[in-house]
Amino acid sequence: MAKTIVVKQVGSPIRRPQDQRATLIGLGLNKMNRTRELEDTPSVRGMINKIPHLVEIIEEKG
């Protein structure tokens, strides 16, 4: 089984640049306090590192 991480949106995309909003949507997040379980890949980690003020990593599995 592949490694996964659970990501939670903690910040609002209101008054944020369009590329940060698009990154949230790319991660499958669009509303406050929503969580997603994503595969732990370099591209996903890069997306999370691009918007650390809007998301937090809850849990790392695998």
C-alpha positions in Angstrom: 0.0 0.0 0.0 1.2 3.5 -0.9 2.0 6.1 1.8 -0.8 8.6 2.3 -1.2 11.8 4.1 -4.4 13.5 5.5 -4.6 17.2 4.7 -7.0 19.6 6.3 -7.9 23.1 5.0 -7.5 25.6 7.8 -7.4 28.9 5.8 -9.9 30.7 3.6 -9.1 31.3 -0.1 -10.9 34.6 0.0 -8.5 37.5 -1.0 -5.8 35.0 -2.1 -4.2 34.9 -5.5 -5.8 32.8 -8.2 -2.9 30.3 -8.3 -3.4 29.5 -4.5 -7.1 28.9 -5.1 -6.3 26.6 -8.0 -3.8 24.7 -5.8 -6.5 24.2 -3.1 -8.9 22.9 -5.8 -6.2 20.6 -7.2 -5.8 19.1 -3.7 -9.5 18.5 -3.6 -10.2 21.2 -1.0 -12.5 24.1 -1.3 -14.3 24.6 2.0 -13.0 25.3 5.5 -12.1 22.3 7.7 -12.5 19.8 4.9 -10.1 16.9 4.9 -8.7 14.7 2.1 -6.5 11.6 2.2 -4.0 12.0 -0.6 -1.1 9.8 -1.9 2.2 11.1 -0.6 4.0 12.0 -3.8 6.5 14.8 -4.5 3.9 16.7 -6.5 1.4 16.6 -3.7 4.1 17.7 -1.2 5.0 20.6 -3.5 1.3 21.7 -3.7 1.1 21.6 0.1 4.4 23.6 0.5 3.0 26.2 -1.9 0.1 27.0 0.5 1.3 26.1 4.0 -0.8 29.0 5.4 -4.0 27.5 4.1 -3.6 23.7 4.9 -2.1 21.5 7.6 -1.0 17.9 7.5 -3.1 16.0 10.1 -1.7 12.5 9.7 0.9 10.5 7.8 -0.1 6.9 7.1 1.8 4.0 5.7 
